[in-house]
Amino acid sequence: MELTGATWRKSTRSGNGECVEVADNLPGVVGVRDSKDRTGPALTFDPSSWRAFVEYAKGH
């Protein structure tokens, strides 16, 4: 999937800068990539699945 126009951001809690980046500004898709390999592959999720993952992660 092409993620042209994605605006990537890292968590404000990423202390050492080595984490994942998320692009949630595109309609119908959320992109996730490794911040150390910005030209590498990205995973894509539908927004409801991404929200479910984030809510689950907050609880653990």
MMTF fields as JSON, N, C-alpha, C and O atoms, coordinates in Angstrom:
{
  "mmtfVersion": "1.0.0",
  "mmtfProducer": "UNKNOWN",
  "numBonds": 239,
  "numAtoms": 240,
  "numGroups": 60,
  "numChains": 1,
  "numModels": 1,
  "chainsPerModel": [1],
  "groupsPerChain": [60],
  "chainIdList": ["A"],
  "bondAtomList": [4, 2, 8, 6, 12, 10, 16, 14, 20, 18, 24, 22, 28, 26, 32, 30, 36, 34, 40, 38, 44, 42, 48, 46, 52, 50, 56, 54, 60, 58, 64, 62, 68, 66, 72, 70, 76, 74, 80, 78, 84, 82, 88, 86, 92, 90, 96, 94, 100, 98, 104, 102, 108, 106, 112, 110, 116, 114, 120, 118, 124, 122, 128, 126, 132, 130, 136, 134, 140, 138, 144, 142, 148, 146, 152, 150, 156, 154, 160, 158, 164, 162, 168, 166, 172, 170, 176, 174, 180, 178, 184, 182, 188, 186, 192, 190, 196, 194, 200, 198, 204, 202, 208, 206, 212, 210, 216, 214, 220, 218, 224, 222, 228, 226, 232, 230, 236, 234],
  "bondOrderList": [1, 1, 1, 1, 1, 1, 1, 1, 1, 1, 1, 1, 1, 1, 1, 1, 1, 1, 1, 1, 1, 1, 1, 1, 1, 1, 1, 1, 1, 1, 1, 1, 1, 1, 1, 1, 1, 1, 1, 1, 1, 1, 1, 1, 1, 1, 1, 1, 1, 1, 1, 1, 1, 1, 1, 1, 1, 1, 1],
  "groupList": [{"groupName": "MET", "atomNameList": ["N", "CA", "C", "O"], "elementList": ["N", "C", "C", "O"], "formalChargeList": [0, 0, 0, 0], "bondAtomList": [1, 0, 2, 1, 3, 2], "bondOrderList": [1, 1, 2], "singleLetterCode": "M", "chemCompType": "L-PEPTIDE LINKING"}, {"groupName": "GLU", "atomNameList": ["N", "CA", "C", "O"], "elementList": ["N", "C", "C", "O"], "formalChargeList": [0, 0, 0, 0], "bondAtomList": [1, 0, 2, 1, 3, 2], "bondOrderList": [1, 1, 2], "singleLetterCode": "E", "chemCompType": "L-PEPTIDE LINKING"}, {"groupName": "LEU", "atomNameList": ["N", "CA", "C", "O"], "elementList": ["N", "C", "C", "O"], "formalChargeList": [0, 0, 0, 0], "bondAtomList": [1, 0, 2, 1, 3, 2], "bondOrderList": [1, 1, 2], "singleLetterCode": "L", "chemCompType": "L-PEPTIDE LINKING"}, {"groupName": "THR", "atomNameList": ["N", "CA", "C", "O"], "elementList": ["N", "C", "C", "O"], "formalChargeList": [0, 0, 0, 0], "bondAtomList": [1, 0, 2, 1, 3, 2], "bondOrderList": [1, 1, 2], "singleLetterCode": "T", "chemCompType": "L-PEPTIDE LINKING"}, {"groupName": "GLY", "atomNameList": ["N", "CA", "C", "O"], "elementList": ["N", "C", "C", "O"], "formalChargeList": [0, 0, 0, 0], "bondAtomList": [1, 0, 2, 1, 3, 2], "bondOrderList": [1, 1, 2], "singleLetterCode": "G", "chemCompType": "PEPTIDE LINKING"}, {"groupName": "ALA", "atomNameList": ["N", "CA", "C", "O"], "elementList": ["N", "C", "C", "O"], "formalChargeList": [0, 0, 0, 0], "bondAtomList": [1, 0, 2, 1, 3, 2], "bondOrderList": [1, 1, 2], "singleLetterCode": "A", "chemCompType": "L-PEPTIDE LINKING"}, {"groupName": "TRP", "atomNameList": ["N", "CA", "C", "O"], "elementList": ["N", "C", "C", "O"], "formalChargeList": [0, 0, 0, 0], "bondAtomList": [1, 0, 2, 1, 3, 2], "bondOrderList": [1, 1, 2], "singleLetterCode": "W", "chemCompType": "L-PEPTIDE LINKING"}, {"groupName": "ARG", "atomNameList": ["N", "CA", "C", "O"], "elementList": ["N", "C", "C", "O"], "formalChargeList": [0, 0, 0, 0], "bondAtomList": [1, 0, 2, 1, 3, 2], "bondOrderList": [1, 1, 2], "singleLetterCode": "R", "chemCompType": "L-PEPTIDE LINKING"}, {"groupName": "LYS", "atomNameList": ["N", "CA", "C", "O"], "elementList": ["N", "C", "C", "O"], "formalChargeList": [0, 0, 0, 0], "bondAtomList": [1, 0, 2, 1, 3, 2], "bondOrderList": [1, 1, 2], "singleLetterCode": "K", "chemCompType": "L-PEPTIDE LINKING"}, {"groupName": "SER", "atomNameList": ["N", "CA", "C", "O"], "elementList": ["N", "C", "C", "O"], "formalChargeList": [0, 0, 0, 0], "bondAtomList": [1, 0, 2, 1, 3, 2], "bondOrderList": [1, 1, 2], "singleLetterCode": "S", "chemCompType": "L-PEPTIDE LINKING"}, {"groupName": "ASN", "atomNameList": ["N", "CA", "C", "O"], "elementList": ["N", "C", "C", "O"], "formalChargeList": [0, 0, 0, 0], "bondAtomList": [1, 0, 2, 1, 3, 2], "bondOrderList": [1, 1, 2], "singleLetterCode": "N", "chemCompType": "L-PEPTIDE LINKING"}, {"groupName": "CYS", "atomNameList": ["N", "CA", "C", "O"], "elementList": ["N", "C", "C", "O"], "formalChargeList": [0, 0, 0, 0], "bondAtomList": [1, 0, 2, 1, 3, 2], "bondOrderList": [1, 1, 2], "singleLetterCode": "C", "chemCompType": "L-PEPTIDE LINKING"}, {"groupName": "VAL", "atomNameList": ["N", "CA", "C", "O"], "elementList": ["N", "C", "C", "O"], "formalChargeList": [0, 0, 0, 0], "bondAtomList": [1, 0, 2, 1, 3, 2], "bondOrderList": [1, 1, 2], "singleLetterCode": "V", "chemCompType": "L-PEPTIDE LINKING"}, {"groupName": "ASP", "atomNameList": ["N", "CA", "C", "O"], "elementList": ["N", "C", "C", "O"], "formalChargeList": [0, 0, 0, 0], "bondAtomList": [1, 0, 2, 1, 3, 2], "bondOrderList": [1, 1, 2], "singleLetterCode": "D", "chemCompType": "L-PEPTIDE LINKING"}, {"groupName": "PRO", "atomNameList": ["N", "CA", "C", "O"], "elementList": ["N", "C", "C", "O"], "formalChargeList": [0, 0, 0, 0], "bondAtomList": [1, 0, 2, 1, 3, 2], "bondOrderList": [1, 1, 2], "singleLetterCode": "P", "chemCompType": "L-PEPTIDE LINKING"}, {"groupName": "PHE", "atomNameList": ["N", "CA", "C", "O"], "elementList": ["N", "C", "C", "O"], "formalChargeList": [0, 0, 0, 0], "bondAtomList": [1, 0, 2, 1, 3, 2], "bondOrderList": [1, 1, 2], "singleLetterCode": "F", "chemCompType": "L-PEPTIDE LINKING"}, {"groupName": "TYR", "atomNameList": ["N", "CA", "C", "O"], "elementList": ["N", "C", "C", "O"], "formalChargeList": [0, 0, 0, 0], "bondAtomList": [1, 0, 2, 1, 3, 2], "bondOrderList": [1, 1, 2], "singleLetterCode": "Y", "chemCompType": "L-PEPTIDE LINKING"}, {"groupName": "HIS", "atomNameList": ["N", "CA", "C", "O"], "elementList": ["N", "C", "C", "O"], "formalChargeList": [0, 0, 0, 0], "bondAtomList": [1, 0, 2, 1, 3, 2], "bondOrderList": [1, 1, 2], "singleLetterCode": "H", "chemCompType": "L-PEPTIDE LINKING"}],
  "groupTypeList": [0, 1, 2, 3, 4, 5, 3, 6, 7, 8, 9, 3, 7, 9, 4, 10, 4, 1, 11, 12, 1, 12, 5, 13, 10, 2, 14, 4, 12, 12, 4, 12, 7, 13, 9, 8, 13, 7, 3, 4, 14, 5, 2, 3, 15, 13, 14, 9, 9, 6, 7, 5, 15, 12, 1, 16, 5, 8, 4, 17],
  "groupIdList": [1, 2, 3, 4, 5, 6, 7, 8, 9, 10, 11, 12, 13, 14, 15, 16, 17, 18, 19, 20, 21, 22, 23, 24, 25, 26, 27, 28, 29, 30, 31, 32, 33, 34, 35, 36, 37, 38, 39, 40, 41, 42, 43, 44, 45, 46, 47, 48, 49, 50, 51, 52, 53, 54, 55, 56, 57, 58, 59, 60],
  "secStructList": [7, 7, 7, 6, 6, 7, 7, 7, 3, 3, 7, 6, 6, 7, 1, 1, 1, 7, 1, 3, 3, 3, 3, 3, 3, 3, 6, 6, 3, 3, 3, 3, 3, 3, 6, 6, 7, 6, 6, 1, 7, 3, 3, 3, 3, 7, 2, 2, 2, 2, 2, 2, 2, 2, 2, 2, 2, 2, 6, 7],
  "xCoordList": [0.843, 0.0, 0.887, 1.868, 0.538, 1.277, 0.844, -0.349, 1.808, 1.512, 1.945, 2.431, 1.761, 2.095, 1.273, 0.057, 1.941, 1.263, 1.188, 0.615, 1.765, 1.736, 2.546, 3.637, 1.998, 2.698, 3.083, 2.228, 4.37, 4.873, 5.182, 5.678, 4.877, 5.185, 5.603, 5.209, 6.419, 6.83, 6.122, 5.647, 6.062, 5.491, 6.345, 7.569, 5.687, 6.423, 7.188, 8.048, 6.889, 7.562, 8.765, 9.377, 9.107, 10.249, 11.538, 12.008, 12.09, 13.257, 14.506, 15.152, 14.86, 16.11, 15.927, 16.902, 14.704, 14.458, 14.364, 14.072, 14.598, 14.508, 13.177, 13.027, 12.233, 10.904, 10.177, 10.804, 8.885, 8.103, 7.521, 7.364, 7.207, 6.52, 5.155, 4.997, 4.184, 2.817, 2.354, 2.627, 1.66, 1.015, -0.475, -0.93, -1.228, -2.676, -3.471, -4.625, -2.848, -3.518, -4.127, -4.704, -4.008, -4.543, -5.916, -6.147, -6.825, -8.163, -8.151, -7.648, -8.708, -8.902, -7.697, -7.779, -6.576, -5.381, -4.483, -4.392, -3.824, -2.803, -1.517, -1.486, -0.454, 0.845, 1.739, 1.686, 2.56, 3.514, 4.843, 4.895, 5.928, 7.246, 8.304, 8.075, 9.449, 10.596, 11.272, 11.628, 11.451, 12.045, 13.513, 14.057, 14.154, 15.555, 15.701, 16.805, 14.598, 14.624, 13.463, 12.525, 13.535, 12.422, 12.125, 11.023, 13.066, 12.812, 12.42, 12.138, 12.404, 12.044, 10.543, 9.787, 10.118, 8.693, 7.88, 8.412, 6.607, 5.665, 4.515, 4.093, 4.029, 2.828, 1.629, 1.732, 0.509, -0.71, -1.834, -1.936, -2.666, -3.802, -5.021, -4.901, -6.198, -7.391, -7.526, -7.113, -8.088, -8.128, -8.76, -8.282, -9.806, -10.435, -9.524, -9.499, -8.793, -7.835, -6.7, -6.26, -6.225, -5.156, -5.632, -4.903, -6.853, -7.396, -7.505, -7.18, -7.958, -8.062, -6.693, -6.561, -5.678, -4.321, -3.815, -3.255, -4.016, -3.54, -4.243, -3.598, -5.532, -6.266, -5.778, -5.631, -5.531, -4.995, -3.626, -3.355, -2.759, -1.399, -1.417, -0.579, -2.341, -2.439, -2.737, -2.315, -3.459, -3.845, -2.807, -3.011, -1.684, -0.657, 0.683, 1.652],
  "yCoordList": [-1.179, 0.0, 1.241, 1.319, 2.178, 3.437, 4.375, 4.594, 4.921, 5.833, 7.267, 7.998, 7.648, 8.994, 10.006, 9.866, 11.01, 12.032, 11.74, 12.517, 10.617, 10.252, 11.251, 11.659, 11.634, 12.467, 11.575, 11.144, 11.299, 10.353, 11.073, 12.199, 10.399, 10.95, 9.831, 8.676, 10.21, 9.276, 9.66, 10.784, 8.726, 8.997, 10.023, 10.043, 10.863, 11.814, 11.093, 11.69, 9.837, 9.036, 8.267, 7.493, 8.466, 7.746, 8.44, 9.375, 7.97, 8.598, 8.567, 9.599, 7.397, 7.279, 7.468, 7.434, 7.663, 7.903, 6.651, 6.744, 5.491, 4.236, 3.57, 2.871, 3.804, 3.255, 3.178, 3.208, 3.081, 3.079, 4.46, 5.26, 4.719, 5.943, 5.561, 4.508, 6.415, 6.157, 7.295, 8.465, 6.943, 7.925, 7.63, 6.617, 8.526, 8.303, 9.426, 9.672, 10.099, 11.208, 10.822, 11.671, 9.576, 9.143, 8.504, 7.831, 8.701, 8.124, 6.603, 6.041, 5.953, 4.511, 3.642, 2.421, 4.235, 3.419, 4.109, 5.336, 3.282, 3.758, 3.039, 1.811, 3.805, 3.225, 3.189, 4.083, 2.153, 1.996, 1.569, 0.64, 2.256, 1.899, 2.029, 2.648, 1.436, 1.493, 2.851, 3.235, 3.574, 4.906, 4.864, 5.874, 3.712, 3.584, 3.244, 3.306, 2.882, 2.49, 3.161, 2.494, 4.455, 5.233, 4.94, 5.227, 4.383, 4.038, 2.572, 2.11, 1.854, 0.441, 0.24, 1.186, -0.987, -1.306, -0.706, -0.389, -0.562, -0.095, -1.091, -1.662, -1.284, -2.082, -1.158, 0.03, -1.679, -0.88, -1.593, -2.82, -0.793, -1.295, -0.454, 0.716, -1.058, -0.229, 0.518, 0.0, 1.705, 2.539, 1.874, 2.085, 1.086, 0.453, -0.603, -0.749, -1.323, -2.3, -1.595, -2.057, -0.478, 0.276, 0.813, 0.729, 1.365, 1.871, 0.75, 0.948, -0.426, -1.566, -1.959, -2.247, -1.977, -2.304, -1.29, -1.672, 0.001, 1.048, 0.927, 1.025, 0.719, 0.571, -0.646, -0.586, -1.738, -2.934, -2.649, -3.025, -1.99, -1.692, -0.766, -0.903, 0.156, 1.062, 0.305, 0.713, -0.794, -1.58, -2.567, -3.238, -2.67, -3.663, -3.027, -3.716],
  "zCoordList": [0.0, 0.0, 0.0, 0.739, -0.814, -0.915, 0.204, 0.415, 0.913, 2.015, 1.684, 2.547, 0.428, -0.005, 0.784, 0.917, 1.296, 2.075, 3.554, 4.318, 3.967, 5.386, 6.201, 5.803, 7.338, 8.307, 9.47, 10.242, 9.592, 10.591, 11.902, 11.908, 13.007, 14.331, 15.266, 15.108, 16.254, 17.303, 18.592, 18.749, 19.49, 20.799, 21.532, 21.401, 22.295, 23.127, 24.232, 24.88, 24.45, 25.475, 24.939, 25.675, 23.692, 23.126, 23.56, 22.912, 24.651, 25.25, 24.396, 24.208, 23.871, 23.127, 21.623, 20.872, 21.186, 19.769, 18.925, 17.733, 19.493, 18.741, 19.056, 20.057, 18.185, 18.409, 17.067, 16.008, 17.125, 15.897, 15.657, 16.581, 14.407, 14.028, 13.47, 12.851, 13.692, 13.261, 12.361, 12.629, 11.308, 10.431, 10.458, 9.927, 11.084, 11.18, 10.525, 10.877, 9.575, 8.894, 7.542, 6.862, 7.154, 5.86, 6.044, 7.048, 5.101, 5.249, 5.14, 4.168, 6.143, 6.091, 6.386, 6.253, 6.785, 7.041, 8.072, 8.124, 8.888, 9.816, 9.455, 9.377, 9.235, 8.905, 10.133, 10.977, 10.228, 11.328, 10.723, 9.917, 11.116, 10.593, 11.694, 12.734, 11.436, 12.333, 12.173, 11.059, 13.261, 13.166, 12.744, 12.297, 12.881, 12.475, 10.998, 10.457, 10.336, 8.93, 8.197, 7.76, 8.071, 7.522, 6.064, 5.597, 5.339, 3.942, 3.791, 2.685, 4.89, 4.867, 4.804, 4.582, 4.998, 4.895, 6.04, 7.104, 5.798, 6.817, 6.898, 5.892, 8.089, 8.289, 8.172, 8.479, 7.739, 7.672, 8.416, 8.406, 9.056, 9.825, 9.5, 9.135, 9.634, 9.522, 10.856, 11.894, 10.84, 12.046, 13.268, 14.383, 13.098, 14.263, 14.884, 16.106, 14.081, 14.618, 15.353, 16.406, 14.803, 15.464, 16.815, 17.803, 16.868, 18.14, 19.161, 20.332, 18.734, 19.648, 20.184, 21.374, 19.336, 19.762, 20.799, 21.826, 20.52, 21.426, 22.772, 23.816, 22.763, 24.036, 24.811, 26.032, 24.119, 24.777, 25.373, 26.513, 24.612, 25.084, 26.297, 27.188, 26.342, 27.498, 28.771, 29.853, 28.654, 29.825, 30.303, 31.315, 29.587, 29.966, 30.17, 30.49]
}
